Amino acid sequence: MIGVLRDTGTRLTPQSEEKIRAGDLLLVCGRVEDILRVKTAAGIEIKSDFKLSDRDLRDGEMQLFEVMILRGSDLIGRTLKRLRFREQYGLTVLALNRHGVSLLAKMSDIPLRFGDVLLVQGRREDVERLVADGNLLLLQDVSRRSKRVGKQRWAIAAFLFFLILSVTQVVPLVVAVMAGVLLLIATRTINAQEIYDFIEWRLIVLIAGLISFSAAMEKTGTDRYLAGLIVRWAGDYGGMAVLAGFFLLTVLLTQPMSNQAAALVVLPVAVKTAVALGLNPRTFAVAVTYAASCSFLTPLEPACVLVYAPGRYRFLDFFKVGSILTLAVFIIVMLLVPIYWPLR
């Protein structure tokens, strides 16, 4: 049972002690044959012309969320019934999707697996508690899908305003972007909370920490050590070999690390090595930037994790296809980058 609609108001996620009254409109989720069987036994009438939208499934703090079960989650291998999911977490599971197939029949008896996507109804703080514990990954807030059709013209106007300011260079680019954002906020096309939600604070903290890590490498001489290894192994073969060495080093580091982290670690080392060898540091910077995006060999990238289970991929699948993509990018970069940014 999803909710109860009565004259006194809507009651979503009703508790087990909730008493059903005559005239109540019950929102239920299940197979048609099961609902028909209950209809005959319990003396209820099915409202065939009743239409339900996402807005009807929100009552005050109640919202809809799509979440995915993470690897190592405490929920894996256990059923919703055994977990007493609604009572323990305050959330109602409306649907379960596994490998692209929606499982609606007897969801409470299905053992949960890594990669299962759940459509849940409840309060944001209850969902965030499970997300913070590492049990779930929040994919989408379904309650925020509703489009602000009346604000489309303001979104277009803000984009054109930013475009004109940036192209004419009347103000610096940063000021042009800020002016466009302020126009969106002033016209209520987007609110401040949504802007904060768009910011990936963990990434900002990660970049700040890795800048310190890069400084530590410089202070301890680790950067010179790594550069020395590459120059020692590839220096006799010319600047292109050194460039290829830094490309491969970045590709190796970007598999377990994030793209930004790998670039922040290797970039200062590559630039210093290029300057020491009398080569163009910009060539090395561009090559390292491209190499940092070649995280195709493993499913450790967050975007790969999202499709790993739903797509039923294996670890070896990423290596097979990723090695071909990495080789193709390596060849293209080594051929084109020195043309547009010559080594000398």
Number of C-alpha atoms within 10 A of each C-alpha: 15 16 20 20 14 15 8 6 9 19 19 23 23 16 13 9 6 10 8 11 9 7 10 13 18 20 15 12 16 14 11 10 9 11 14 14 10 12 13 10 8 9 8 16 11 12 9 6 6 6 7 9 7 13 13 12 21 18 16 9 9 17 23 26 22 21 23 24 23 22 16 12 16 16 19 17 11 15 17 18 15 10 14 12 16 19 13 8 15 18 22 22 21 17 18 23 16 19 14 13 10 13 13 15 15 11 17 18 12 16 14 22 20 20 25 21 25 24 20 22 27 23 19 15 11 13 24 14 13 18 17 10 10 15 20 27 19 16 14 14 15 16 16 13 10 9 8 10 8 9 15 12 11 16 18 12 15 21 16 13 16 20 16 13 18 17 11 9 11 11 13 11 15 9 14 20 18 12 17 20 19 15 19 21 14 12 13 13 18 17 12 12 8 10 11 10 9 8 10 9 11 9 13 11 11 14 16 13 13 18 15 14 15 20 16 13 18 16 11 10 12 14 22 17 14 18 21 15 12 20 21 12 12 17 17 10 11 10 19 15 17 24 27 21 20 25 26 18 18 30 26 17 19 26 20 15 17 20 21 16 24 24 24 22 22 24 24 18 23 30 19 17 25 22 12 10 13 12 18 18 22 18 21 29 23 16 24 27 19 18 27 27 19 23 26 21 23 21 23 19 17 10 9 16 15 17 14 20 19 18 13 12 13 12 12 12 15 19 16 13 13 18 17 14 15 20 12 11 16 19 11 11 19 16 12 12 17 19 11 9 16 13 18 11
